[in-house]
Amino acid sequence: MFDRIRTLLHRLQEVQQVSALSDRDFADLGLSRHQAMDFLRMPRDIDARVIAMGKVFGVPEEDLKRDYEQWVELLTTCGHCTDRAICAATLAGAHPVPSQCSFCGNRDSFADLAAHPH
């Protein structure tokens, strides 16, 4: 119970900090105020999950992060996913493969990145 309260207070503090940012700060971050607030509501493991799923498709982390706007889009899609349970189970498997990931909202982006490596 105490951990849950601590987490809630920490999130409240983060919301207050983001709310205090100026438009210039958001421009420097390359995010809108709405996007930043949206990221605060997402599960904390989104970046690790996107990186892990990218690896399933054969896309290294560097390629996922090369284009900042695309990286933000990958995170946003994952952050709004309703298939987190099947995603977690798939990623926890011994050797997940792309054909097991038809549920993934980023599958087309991952496949495209894998087909056109940098």
SEMARGU-146185 format. One record per residue: z, x, y of N, C-alpha, C, O in turn. Coordinates in Angstrom, 3 decimals. Layout:
N
<r n_pz="Z" n_px="X" n_py="Y" ca_pz="Z" ca_px="X" ca_py="Y" c_pz="Z" c_px="X" c_py="Y" o_pz="Z" o_px="X" o_py="Y"/>
...
//
This chain:
118
<r n_pz="0.000" n_px="0.827" n_py="-1.194" ca_pz="0.000" ca_px="0.000" ca_py="0.000" c_pz="0.000" c_px="0.868" c_py="1.253" o_pz="-0.737" o_px="0.601" o_py="2.202"/>
<r n_pz="0.839" n_px="1.918" n_py="1.251" ca_pz="0.921" ca_px="2.797" ca_py="2.407" c_pz="-0.415" c_px="3.507" c_py="2.647" o_pz="-0.826" o_px="3.679" o_py="3.795"/>
<r n_pz="-1.087" n_px="3.915" n_py="1.578" ca_pz="-2.385" ca_px="4.579" ca_py="1.717" c_pz="-3.422" c_px="3.636" c_py="2.328" o_pz="-4.262" o_px="4.045" o_py="3.130"/>
<r n_pz="-3.345" n_px="2.397" n_py="1.940" ca_pz="-4.286" ca_px="1.415" ca_py="2.491" c_pz="-4.058" c_px="1.222" c_py="3.991" o_pz="-5.018" o_px="1.129" o_py="4.756"/>
<r n_pz="-2.821" n_px="1.164" n_py="4.405" ca_pz="-2.495" ca_px="1.038" ca_py="5.831" c_pz="-2.948" c_px="2.294" c_py="6.575" o_pz="-3.513" o_px="2.204" o_py="7.666"/>
<r n_pz="-2.702" n_px="3.451" n_py="5.991" ca_pz="-3.113" ca_px="4.719" ca_py="6.608" c_pz="-4.641" c_px="4.753" c_py="6.782" o_pz="-5.145" o_px="5.181" o_py="7.820"/>
<r n_pz="-5.356" n_px="4.304" n_py="5.769" ca_pz="-6.817" ca_px="4.273" ca_py="5.843" c_pz="-7.276" c_px="3.330" c_py="6.944" o_pz="-8.183" o_px="3.658" o_py="7.709"/>
<r n_pz="-6.659" n_px="2.173" n_py="7.027" ca_pz="-7.004" ca_px="1.201" ca_py="8.062" c_pz="-6.762" c_px="1.776" c_py="9.452" o_pz="-7.603" o_px="1.622" o_py="10.337"/>
<r n_pz="-5.635" n_px="2.429" n_py="9.654" ca_pz="-5.324" ca_px="3.027" ca_py="10.953" c_pz="-6.293" c_px="4.160" c_py="11.289" o_pz="-6.685" o_px="4.328" o_py="12.443"/>
<r n_pz="-6.673" n_px="4.930" n_py="10.281" ca_pz="-7.631" ca_px="6.013" ca_py="10.499" c_pz="-8.988" c_px="5.445" c_py="10.915" o_pz="-9.631" o_px="5.969" o_py="11.824"/>
<r n_pz="-9.418" n_px="4.381" n_py="10.252" ca_pz="-10.699" ca_px="3.747" ca_py="10.604" c_pz="-10.643" c_px="3.161" c_py="12.016" o_pz="-11.618" o_px="3.245" o_py="12.763"/>
<r n_pz="-9.515" n_px="2.574" n_py="12.377" ca_pz="-9.352" ca_px="2.021" ca_py="13.717" c_pz="-9.480" c_px="3.129" c_py="14.760" o_pz="-10.117" o_px="2.945" o_py="15.797"/>
<r n_pz="-8.877" n_px="4.264" n_py="14.479" ca_pz="-8.973" ca_px="5.406" ca_py="15.386" c_pz="-10.424" c_px="5.882" c_py="15.508" o_pz="-10.880" o_px="6.207" o_py="16.605"/>
<r n_pz="-11.139" n_px="5.924" n_py="14.399" ca_pz="-12.546" ca_px="6.327" ca_py="14.434" c_pz="-13.373" c_px="5.354" c_py="15.273" o_pz="-14.225" o_px="5.778" o_py="16.055"/>
<r n_pz="-13.127" n_px="4.056" n_py="15.116" ca_pz="-13.847" ca_px="3.048" ca_py="15.898" c_pz="-13.568" c_px="3.248" c_py="17.381" o_pz="-14.482" o_px="3.159" o_py="18.201"/>
<r n_pz="-12.330" n_px="3.515" n_py="17.728" ca_pz="-11.977" ca_px="3.746" ca_py="19.131" c_pz="-12.678" c_px="4.988" c_py="19.675" o_pz="-13.141" o_px="4.995" o_py="20.815"/>
<r n_pz="-12.756" n_px="6.035" n_py="18.860" ca_pz="-13.421" ca_px="7.260" ca_py="19.297" c_pz="-14.913" c_px="7.037" c_py="19.504" o_pz="-15.484" o_px="7.509" o_py="20.488"/>
<r n_pz="-15.541" n_px="6.322" n_py="18.585" ca_pz="-16.971" ca_px="6.036" ca_py="18.724" c_pz="-17.204" c_px="5.124" c_py="19.922" o_pz="-18.176" o_px="5.309" o_py="20.655"/>
<r n_pz="-16.356" n_px="4.171" n_py="20.126" ca_pz="-16.491" ca_px="3.258" ca_py="21.261" c_pz="-16.392" c_px="3.986" c_py="22.597" o_pz="-16.971" o_px="3.549" o_py="23.592"/>
<r n_pz="-15.664" n_px="5.086" n_py="22.618" ca_pz="-15.471" ca_px="5.846" ca_py="23.850" c_pz="-16.653" c_px="6.775" c_py="24.169" o_pz="-16.722" o_px="7.327" o_py="25.267"/>
<r n_pz="-17.566" n_px="6.949" n_py="23.232" ca_pz="-18.705" ca_px="7.833" ca_py="23.465" c_pz="-19.652" c_px="7.239" c_py="24.507" o_pz="-19.812" o_px="6.023" o_py="24.612"/>
<r n_pz="-20.267" n_px="8.126" n_py="25.266" ca_pz="-21.223" ca_px="7.692" ca_py="26.291" c_pz="-22.620" c_px="7.543" c_py="25.683" o_pz="-22.875" o_px="7.975" o_py="24.559"/>
<r n_pz="-23.502" n_px="6.930" n_py="26.441" ca_pz="-24.887" ca_px="6.803" ca_py="25.994" c_pz="-25.505" c_px="8.182" c_py="25.779" o_pz="-26.314" o_px="8.370" o_py="24.870"/>
<r n_pz="-25.127" n_px="9.134" n_py="26.609" ca_pz="-25.622" ca_px="10.511" ca_py="26.472" c_pz="-25.151" c_px="11.108" c_py="25.137" o_pz="-25.922" o_px="11.781" o_py="24.453"/>
<r n_pz="-23.890" n_px="10.862" n_py="24.771" ca_pz="-23.367" ca_px="11.353" ca_py="23.492" c_pz="-24.190" c_px="10.801" c_py="22.334" o_pz="-24.533" o_px="11.530" o_py="21.403"/>
<r n_pz="-24.504" n_px="9.508" n_py="22.398" ca_pz="-25.300" ca_px="8.902" ca_py="21.329" c_pz="-26.710" c_px="9.482" c_py="21.302" o_pz="-27.272" o_px="9.697" o_py="20.228"/>
<r n_pz="-27.281" n_px="9.735" n_py="22.471" ca_pz="-28.603" ca_px="10.353" ca_py="22.526" c_pz="-28.567" c_px="11.739" c_py="21.884" o_pz="-29.485" o_px="12.120" o_py="21.158"/>
<r n_pz="-27.499" n_px="12.488" n_py="22.158" ca_pz="-27.348" ca_px="13.819" ca_py="21.561" c_pz="-27.219" c_px="13.744" c_py="20.042" o_pz="-27.700" o_px="14.623" o_py="19.327"/>
<r n_pz="-26.565" n_px="12.688" n_py="19.553" ca_pz="-26.401" ca_px="12.494" ca_py="18.112" c_pz="-27.675" c_px="11.981" c_py="17.446" o_pz="-27.840" o_px="12.104" o_py="16.233"/>
<r n_pz="-28.566" n_px="11.412" n_py="18.238" ca_pz="-29.778" ca_px="10.821" ca_py="17.680" c_pz="-29.505" c_px="9.496" c_py="16.991" o_pz="-30.237" o_px="9.088" o_py="16.090"/>
<r n_pz="-28.441" n_px="8.829" n_py="17.425" ca_pz="-28.052" ca_px="7.536" ca_py="16.862" c_pz="-27.805" c_px="6.543" c_py="17.986" o_pz="-27.463" o_px="6.930" o_py="19.104"/>
<r n_pz="-27.977" n_px="5.286" n_py="17.691" ca_pz="-27.578" ca_px="4.253" ca_py="18.636" c_pz="-26.089" c_px="3.954" c_py="18.417" o_pz="-25.513" o_px="4.335" o_py="17.398"/>
<r n_pz="-25.492" n_px="3.284" n_py="19.366" ca_pz="-24.090" ca_px="2.884" ca_py="19.218" c_pz="-23.928" c_px="2.005" c_py="17.973" o_pz="-22.969" o_px="2.147" o_py="17.214"/>
<r n_pz="-24.887" n_px="1.096" n_py="17.783" ca_pz="-24.852" ca_px="0.200" ca_py="16.619" c_pz="-24.907" c_px="0.999" c_py="15.315" o_pz="-24.148" o_px="0.722" o_py="14.387"/>
<r n_pz="-25.806" n_px="1.994" n_py="15.244" ca_pz="-25.911" ca_px="2.804" ca_py="14.034" c_pz="-24.606" c_px="3.550" c_py="13.756" o_pz="-24.156" o_px="3.612" o_py="12.612"/>
<r n_pz="-24.009" n_px="4.105" n_py="14.785" ca_pz="-22.759" ca_px="4.849" ca_py="14.600" c_pz="-21.650" c_px="3.933" c_py="14.081" o_pz="-20.905" o_px="4.306" o_py="13.175"/>
<r n_pz="-21.547" n_px="2.748" n_py="14.651" ca_pz="-20.531" ca_px="1.804" ca_py="14.187" c_pz="-20.836" c_px="1.356" c_py="12.756" o_pz="-19.926" o_px="1.154" o_py="11.952"/>
<r n_pz="-22.101" n_px="1.207" n_py="12.456" ca_pz="-22.521" ca_px="0.837" ca_py="11.111" c_pz="-22.107" c_px="1.914" c_py="10.107" o_pz="-21.611" o_px="1.598" o_py="9.026"/>
<r n_pz="-22.310" n_px="3.176" n_py="10.460" ca_pz="-21.920" ca_px="4.276" ca_py="9.577" c_pz="-20.416" c_px="4.287" c_py="9.324" o_pz="-19.979" o_px="4.645" o_py="8.230"/>
<r n_pz="-19.631" n_px="3.907" n_py="10.303" ca_pz="-18.175" ca_px="3.868" ca_py="10.109" c_pz="-17.766" c_px="2.841" c_py="9.059" o_pz="-16.747" o_px="3.005" o_py="8.388"/>
<r n_pz="-18.551" n_px="1.796" n_py="8.920" ca_pz="-18.237" ca_px="0.740" ca_py="7.952" c_pz="-18.741" c_px="1.055" c_py="6.546" o_pz="-18.378" o_px="0.370" o_py="5.590"/>
<r n_pz="-19.566" n_px="2.075" n_py="6.417" ca_pz="-20.134" ca_px="2.409" ca_py="5.111" c_pz="-19.122" c_px="3.173" c_py="4.257" o_pz="-18.221" o_px="3.827" o_py="4.783"/>
<r n_pz="-19.279" n_px="3.085" n_py="2.950" ca_pz="-18.423" ca_px="3.875" ca_py="2.061" c_pz="-18.555" c_px="5.368" c_py="2.373" o_pz="-19.615" o_px="5.827" o_py="2.797"/>
<r n_pz="-17.501" n_px="6.102" n_py="2.166" ca_pz="-17.451" ca_px="7.519" ca_py="2.537" c_pz="-18.322" c_px="8.427" c_py="1.672" o_pz="-18.581" o_px="9.571" o_py="2.045"/>
<r n_pz="-18.769" n_px="7.938" n_py="0.544" ca_pz="-19.520" ca_px="8.800" ca_py="-0.374" c_pz="-21.040" c_px="8.691" c_py="-0.207" o_pz="-21.787" o_px="9.166" o_py="-1.062"/>
<r n_pz="-21.495" n_px="8.081" n_py="0.863" ca_pz="-22.925" ca_px="7.810" ca_py="1.019" c_pz="-23.757" c_px="9.085" c_py="0.994" o_pz="-24.770" o_px="9.137" o_py="0.296"/>
<r n_pz="-23.362" n_px="10.106" n_py="1.728" ca_pz="-24.188" ca_px="11.319" ca_py="1.755" c_pz="-24.263" c_px="11.972" c_py="0.375" o_pz="-25.333" o_px="12.408" o_py="-0.049"/>
<r n_pz="-23.139" n_px="12.038" n_py="-0.320" ca_pz="-23.134" ca_px="12.633" ca_py="-1.663" c_pz="-23.979" c_px="11.801" c_py="-2.633" o_pz="-24.662" o_px="12.346" o_py="-3.501"/>
<r n_pz="-23.925" n_px="10.497" n_py="-2.476" ca_pz="-24.693" ca_px="9.602" ca_py="-3.351" c_pz="-26.198" c_px="9.765" c_py="-3.112" o_pz="-26.973" o_px="9.817" o_py="-4.066"/>
<r n_pz="-26.611" n_px="9.844" n_py="-1.847" ca_pz="-28.031" ca_px="10.028" ca_py="-1.533" c_pz="-28.516" c_px="11.379" c_py="-2.066" o_pz="-29.607" o_px="11.472" o_py="-2.628"/>
<r n_pz="-27.712" n_px="12.412" n_py="-1.889" ca_pz="-28.080" ca_px="13.742" ca_py="-2.387" c_pz="-28.204" c_px="13.727" c_py="-3.908" o_pz="-29.148" o_px="14.291" o_py="-4.462"/>
<r n_pz="-27.253" n_px="13.084" n_py="-4.581" ca_pz="-27.290" ca_px="13.016" ca_py="-6.049" c_pz="-28.507" c_px="12.235" c_py="-6.528" o_pz="-29.166" o_px="12.643" o_py="-7.484"/>
<r n_pz="-28.811" n_px="11.123" n_py="-5.879" ca_pz="-29.967" ca_px="10.325" ca_py="-6.293" c_pz="-31.258" c_px="11.079" c_py="-5.989" o_pz="-32.213" o_px="11.012" o_py="-6.763"/>
<r n_pz="-31.290" n_px="11.789" n_py="-4.876" ca_pz="-32.454" ca_px="12.613" ca_py="-4.569" c_pz="-32.727" c_px="13.627" c_py="-5.667" o_pz="-33.877" o_px="13.870" o_py="-6.032"/>
<r n_pz="-31.659" n_px="14.214" n_py="-6.190" ca_pz="-31.811" ca_px="15.193" ca_py="-7.278" c_pz="-32.389" c_px="14.545" c_py="-8.534" o_pz="-33.162" o_px="15.172" o_py="-9.258"/>
<r n_pz="-32.018" n_px="13.293" n_py="-8.791" ca_pz="-32.583" ca_px="12.574" ca_py="-9.944" c_pz="-34.104" c_px="12.528" c_py="-9.819" o_pz="-34.820" o_px="12.639" o_py="-10.814"/>
<r n_pz="-34.582" n_px="12.366" n_py="-8.605" ca_pz="-36.022" ca_px="12.287" ca_py="-8.352" c_pz="-36.665" c_px="13.656" c_py="-8.150" o_pz="-37.874" o_px="13.758" o_py="-7.941"/>
<r n_pz="-35.849" n_px="14.705" n_py="-8.215" ca_pz="-36.371" ca_px="16.053" ca_py="-8.052" c_pz="-36.502" c_px="16.501" c_py="-6.610" o_pz="-37.277" o_px="17.408" o_py="-6.308"/>
<r n_pz="-35.749" n_px="15.873" n_py="-5.715" ca_pz="-35.815" ca_px="16.217" ca_py="-4.301" c_pz="-34.550" c_px="16.999" c_py="-3.926" o_pz="-33.445" o_px="16.463" o_py="-4.012"/>
<r n_pz="-34.707" n_px="18.253" n_py="-3.516" ca_pz="-33.536" ca_px="19.036" ca_py="-3.135" c_pz="-32.918" c_px="18.541" c_py="-1.815" o_pz="-33.589" o_px="17.923" o_py="-0.989"/>
<r n_pz="-31.660" n_px="18.822" n_py="-1.650" ca_pz="-30.916" ca_px="18.391" ca_py="-0.457" c_pz="-31.624" c_px="18.816" c_py="0.825" o_pz="-31.676" o_px="18.044" o_py="1.782"/>
<r n_pz="-32.160" n_px="20.012" n_py="0.861" ca_pz="-32.820" ca_px="20.509" ca_py="2.075" c_pz="-33.990" c_px="19.610" c_py="2.469" o_pz="-34.209" o_px="19.351" o_py="3.653"/>
<r n_pz="-34.735" n_px="19.138" n_py="1.478" ca_pz="-35.866" ca_px="18.254" ca_py="1.775" c_pz="-35.393" c_px="16.882" c_py="2.247" o_pz="-36.041" o_px="16.254" o_py="3.085"/>
<r n_pz="-34.278" n_px="16.421" n_py="1.717" ca_pz="-33.736" ca_px="15.131" ca_py="2.154" c_pz="-33.317" c_px="15.178" c_py="3.619" o_pz="-33.477" o_px="14.202" o_py="4.352"/>
<r n_pz="-32.785" n_px="16.313" n_py="4.036" ca_pz="-32.239" ca_px="16.450" ca_py="5.385" c_pz="-33.224" c_px="17.052" c_py="6.387" o_pz="-32.905" o_px="17.163" o_py="7.571"/>
<r n_pz="-34.394" n_px="17.433" n_py="5.938" ca_pz="-35.364" ca_px="18.105" ca_py="6.816" c_pz="-35.758" c_px="17.233" c_py="8.004" o_pz="-35.818" o_px="17.717" o_py="9.134"/>
<r n_pz="-36.022" n_px="15.968" n_py="7.760" ca_pz="-36.424" ca_px="15.029" ca_py="8.814" c_pz="-35.203" c_px="14.164" c_py="9.128" o_pz="-34.829" o_px="13.301" o_py="8.333"/>
<r n_pz="-34.584" n_px="14.396" n_py="10.287" ca_pz="-33.324" ca_px="13.728" ca_py="10.636" c_pz="-33.444" c_px="12.205" c_py="10.617" o_pz="-32.565" o_px="11.520" o_py="10.094"/>
<r n_pz="-34.522" n_px="11.677" n_py="11.181" ca_pz="-34.683" ca_px="10.217" ca_py="11.204" c_pz="-34.784" c_px="9.648" c_py="9.794" o_pz="-34.224" o_px="8.592" o_py="9.500"/>
<r n_pz="-35.500" n_px="10.355" n_py="8.926" ca_pz="-35.609" ca_px="9.889" ca_py="7.543" c_pz="-34.252" c_px="9.979" c_py="6.842" o_pz="-33.893" o_px="9.087" o_py="6.074"/>
<r n_pz="-33.500" n_px="11.044" n_py="7.098" ca_pz="-32.166" ca_px="11.205" ca_py="6.511" c_pz="-31.272" c_px="10.027" c_py="6.922" o_pz="-30.571" o_px="9.457" o_py="6.086"/>
<r n_pz="-31.300" n_px="9.672" n_py="8.191" ca_pz="-30.496" ca_px="8.539" ca_py="8.675" c_pz="-30.935" c_px="7.259" c_py="7.982" o_pz="-30.097" o_px="6.436" o_py="7.613"/>
<r n_pz="-32.245" n_px="7.081" n_py="7.800" ca_pz="-32.752" ca_px="5.889" ca_py="7.119" c_pz="-32.306" c_px="5.852" c_py="5.657" o_pz="-31.924" o_px="4.795" o_py="5.154"/>
<r n_pz="-32.353" n_px="6.992" n_py="4.974" ca_pz="-31.886" ca_px="7.055" ca_py="3.584" c_pz="-30.406" c_px="6.682" c_py="3.497" o_pz="-30.001" o_px="5.916" o_py="2.622"/>
<r n_pz="-29.608" n_px="7.226" n_py="4.407" ca_pz="-28.174" ca_px="6.910" ca_py="4.425" c_pz="-27.929" c_px="5.438" c_py="4.709" o_pz="-27.081" o_px="4.805" o_py="4.080"/>
<r n_pz="-28.679" n_px="4.902" n_py="5.658" ca_pz="-28.506" ca_px="3.498" ca_py="6.035" c_pz="-28.864" c_px="2.577" c_py="4.870" o_pz="-28.137" o_px="1.628" o_py="4.574"/>
<r n_pz="-29.980" n_px="2.859" n_py="4.216" ca_pz="-30.382" ca_px="2.039" ca_py="3.064" c_pz="-29.320" c_px="2.092" c_py="1.978" o_pz="-28.936" o_px="1.061" o_py="1.427"/>
<r n_pz="-28.852" n_px="3.282" n_py="1.673" ca_pz="-27.813" ca_px="3.432" ca_py="0.647" c_pz="-26.514" c_px="2.738" c_py="1.078" o_pz="-25.839" o_px="2.103" o_py="0.268"/>
<r n_pz="-26.184" n_px="2.867" n_py="2.336" ca_pz="-24.951" ca_px="2.277" ca_py="2.845" c_pz="-24.910" c_px="0.765" c_py="2.778" o_pz="-23.832" o_px="0.171" o_py="2.754"/>
<r n_pz="-26.081" n_px="0.132" n_py="2.747" ca_pz="-26.145" ca_px="-1.330" ca_py="2.667" c_pz="-26.477" c_px="-1.834" c_py="1.264" o_pz="-26.710" o_px="-3.026" o_py="1.066"/>
<r n_pz="-26.498" n_px="-0.937" n_py="0.312" ca_pz="-26.875" ca_px="-1.290" ca_py="-1.056" c_pz="-25.836" c_px="-2.207" c_py="-1.702" o_pz="-24.630" o_px="-2.036" o_py="-1.524"/>
<r n_pz="-26.334" n_px="-3.168" n_py="-2.446" ca_pz="-25.454" ca_px="-4.080" ca_py="-3.178" c_pz="-25.356" c_px="-3.699" c_py="-4.650" o_pz="-24.697" o_px="-4.382" o_py="-5.434"/>
<r n_pz="-26.016" n_px="-2.604" n_py="-5.019" ca_pz="-26.025" ca_px="-2.161" ca_py="-6.419" c_pz="-25.211" c_px="-0.884" c_py="-6.630" o_pz="-25.594" o_px="-0.027" o_py="-7.427"/>
<r n_pz="-24.096" n_px="-0.759" n_py="-5.921" ca_pz="-23.289" ca_px="0.459" ca_py="-6.001" c_pz="-22.749" c_px="0.704" c_py="-7.406" o_pz="-22.661" o_px="1.854" o_py="-7.836"/>
<r n_pz="-22.388" n_px="-0.345" n_py="-8.120" ca_pz="-21.814" ca_px="-0.160" ca_py="-9.460" c_pz="-22.844" c_px="0.424" c_py="-10.422" o_pz="-22.550" o_px="1.382" o_py="-11.137"/>
<r n_pz="-24.046" n_px="-0.144" n_py="-10.443" ca_pz="-25.071" ca_px="0.390" ca_py="-11.345" c_pz="-25.510" c_px="1.777" c_py="-10.891" o_pz="-25.836" o_px="2.629" o_py="-11.718"/>
<r n_pz="-25.519" n_px="2.004" n_py="-9.602" ca_pz="-25.862" ca_px="3.325" ca_py="-9.075" c_pz="-24.844" c_px="4.355" c_py="-9.559" o_pz="-25.217" o_px="5.417" o_py="-10.058"/>
<r n_pz="-23.572" n_px="4.042" n_py="-9.412" ca_pz="-22.527" ca_px="4.965" ca_py="-9.853" c_pz="-22.628" c_px="5.228" c_py="-11.353" o_pz="-22.490" o_px="6.367" o_py="-11.798"/>
<r n_pz="-22.866" n_px="4.178" n_py="-12.126" ca_pz="-22.978" ca_px="4.344" ca_py="-13.580" c_pz="-24.192" c_px="5.204" c_py="-13.933" o_pz="-24.120" o_px="6.052" o_py="-14.822"/>
<r n_pz="-25.296" n_px="4.984" n_py="-13.241" ca_pz="-26.502" ca_px="5.774" ca_py="-13.501" c_pz="-26.274" c_px="7.237" c_py="-13.148" o_pz="-26.609" o_px="8.130" o_py="-13.926"/>
<r n_pz="-25.707" n_px="7.476" n_py="-11.983" ca_pz="-25.465" ca_px="8.860" ca_py="-11.554" c_pz="-24.435" c_px="9.566" c_py="-12.428" o_pz="-24.451" o_px="10.791" o_py="-12.547"/>
<r n_pz="-23.547" n_px="8.801" n_py="-13.035" ca_pz="-22.525" ca_px="9.390" ca_py="-13.912" c_pz="-23.076" c_px="9.701" c_py="-15.298" o_pz="-22.414" o_px="10.373" o_py="-16.089"/>
<r n_pz="-24.270" n_px="9.224" n_py="-15.599" ca_pz="-24.886" ca_px="9.475" ca_py="-16.899" c_pz="-25.203" c_px="10.948" c_py="-17.095" o_pz="-25.239" o_px="11.725" o_py="-16.140"/>
<r n_pz="-25.431" n_px="11.315" n_py="-18.345" ca_pz="-25.672" ca_px="12.720" ca_py="-18.690" c_pz="-26.907" c_px="13.287" c_py="-17.994" o_pz="-26.839" o_px="14.362" o_py="-17.398"/>
<r n_pz="-28.030" n_px="12.581" n_py="-18.063" ca_pz="-29.276" ca_px="13.065" ca_py="-17.468" c_pz="-30.071" c_px="11.893" c_py="-16.906" o_pz="-31.069" o_px="11.481" o_py="-17.498"/>
<r n_pz="-29.641" n_px="11.352" n_py="-15.768" ca_pz="-30.377" ca_px="10.203" ca_py="-15.220" c_pz="-31.801" c_px="10.607" c_py="-14.834" o_pz="-32.052" o_px="11.738" o_py="-14.419"/>
<r n_pz="-32.717" n_px="9.663" n_py="-14.981" ca_pz="-34.123" ca_px="9.881" ca_py="-14.648" c_pz="-34.591" c_px="8.761" c_py="-13.710" o_pz="-34.005" o_px="7.679" o_py="-13.694"/>
<r n_pz="-35.650" n_px="9.024" n_py="-12.930" ca_pz="-36.117" ca_px="8.021" ca_py="-11.974" c_pz="-36.403" c_px="6.644" c_py="-12.583" o_pz="-36.185" o_px="5.628" o_py="-11.923"/>
<r n_pz="-36.879" n_px="6.591" n_py="-13.810" ca_pz="-37.192" ca_px="5.285" ca_py="-14.419" c_pz="-35.947" c_px="4.418" c_py="-14.603" o_pz="-36.069" o_px="3.207" o_py="-14.786"/>
<r n_pz="-34.765" n_px="5.008" n_py="-14.557" ca_pz="-33.511" ca_px="4.251" ca_py="-14.656" c_pz="-33.043" c_px="3.742" c_py="-13.291" o_pz="-32.013" o_px="3.074" o_py="-13.198"/>
<r n_pz="-33.786" n_px="4.050" n_py="-12.250" ca_pz="-33.325" ca_px="3.794" ca_py="-10.882" c_pz="-34.148" c_px="2.747" c_py="-10.144" o_pz="-34.317" o_px="2.837" o_py="-8.928"/>
<r n_pz="-34.655" n_px="1.771" n_py="-10.857" ca_pz="-35.470" ca_px="0.734" ca_py="-10.215" c_pz="-34.658" c_px="-0.082" c_py="-9.204" o_pz="-35.235" o_px="-0.724" o_py="-8.326"/>
<r n_pz="-33.354" n_px="-0.064" n_py="-9.315" ca_pz="-32.461" ca_px="-0.790" ca_py="-8.398" c_pz="-32.356" c_px="-0.112" c_py="-7.035" o_pz="-31.959" o_px="-0.753" o_py="-6.061"/>
<r n_pz="-32.702" n_px="1.167" n_py="-6.947" ca_pz="-32.443" ca_px="1.976" ca_py="-5.752" c_pz="-33.386" c_px="1.614" c_py="-4.609" o_pz="-34.607" o_px="1.680" o_py="-4.753"/>
<r n_pz="-32.818" n_px="1.239" n_py="-3.491" ca_pz="-33.603" ca_px="0.905" ca_py="-2.304" c_pz="-34.347" c_px="2.084" c_py="-1.715" o_pz="-35.292" o_px="1.899" o_py="-0.948"/>
<r n_pz="-33.937" n_px="3.294" n_py="-2.061" ca_pz="-34.590" ca_px="4.504" ca_py="-1.566" c_pz="-35.591" c_px="5.087" c_py="-2.563" o_pz="-36.154" o_px="6.152" o_py="-2.310"/>
<r n_pz="-35.822" n_px="4.419" n_py="-3.676" ca_pz="-36.647" ca_px="5.008" ca_py="-4.746" c_pz="-38.046" c_px="5.396" c_py="-4.267" o_pz="-38.555" o_px="6.447" o_py="-4.655"/>
<r n_pz="-38.674" n_px="4.572" n_py="-3.436" ca_pz="-40.016" ca_px="4.906" ca_py="-2.956" c_pz="-39.989" c_px="6.132" c_py="-2.048" o_pz="-40.875" o_px="6.984" o_py="-2.116"/>
<r n_pz="-38.982" n_px="6.213" n_py="-1.213" ca_pz="-38.844" ca_px="7.385" ca_py="-0.335" c_pz="-38.599" c_px="8.647" c_py="-1.145" o_pz="-39.193" o_px="9.691" o_py="-0.872"/>
<r n_pz="-37.722" n_px="8.552" n_py="-2.144" ca_pz="-37.467" ca_px="9.711" ca_py="-3.005" c_pz="-38.726" c_px="10.131" c_py="-3.748" o_pz="-39.035" o_px="11.320" o_py="-3.831"/>
<r n_pz="-39.451" n_px="9.158" n_py="-4.287" ca_pz="-40.678" ca_px="9.469" ca_py="-5.024" c_pz="-41.710" c_px="10.127" c_py="-4.115" o_pz="-42.399" o_px="11.060" o_py="-4.526"/>
<r n_pz="-41.815" n_px="9.642" n_py="-2.881" ca_pz="-42.741" ca_px="10.228" ca_py="-1.930" c_pz="-42.341" c_px="11.660" c_py="-1.576" o_pz="-43.193" o_px="12.546" o_py="-1.510"/>
<r n_pz="-41.061" n_px="11.883" n_py="-1.351" ca_pz="-40.586" ca_px="13.233" ca_py="-1.053" c_pz="-40.817" c_px="14.175" c_py="-2.231" o_pz="-41.163" o_px="15.341" o_py="-2.040"/>
<r n_pz="-40.628" n_px="13.673" n_py="-3.435" ca_pz="-40.848" ca_px="14.498" ca_py="-4.633" c_pz="-42.326" c_px="14.846" c_py="-4.795" o_pz="-42.670" o_px="15.940" o_py="-5.244"/>
<r n_pz="-43.194" n_px="13.908" n_py="-4.425" ca_pz="-44.638" ca_px="14.128" ca_py="-4.566" c_pz="-45.203" c_px="15.045" c_py="-3.479" o_pz="-46.265" o_px="15.643" o_py="-3.652"/>
<r n_pz="-44.488" n_px="15.148" n_py="-2.360" ca_pz="-44.951" ca_px="15.961" ca_py="-1.235" c_pz="-43.849" c_px="16.920" c_py="-0.781" o_pz="-43.335" o_px="16.791" o_py="0.330"/>
<r n_pz="-43.487" n_px="17.877" n_py="-1.631" ca_pz="-42.415" ca_px="18.812" ca_py="-1.256" c_pz="-42.833" c_px="19.704" c_py="-0.091" o_pz="-44.015" o_px="19.967" o_py="0.132"/>
<r n_pz="-41.830" n_px="20.153" n_py="0.631" ca_pz="-42.102" ca_px="21.033" ca_py="1.781" c_pz="-41.945" c_px="22.471" c_py="1.409" o_pz="-42.133" o_px="23.350" o_py="2.249"/>
//
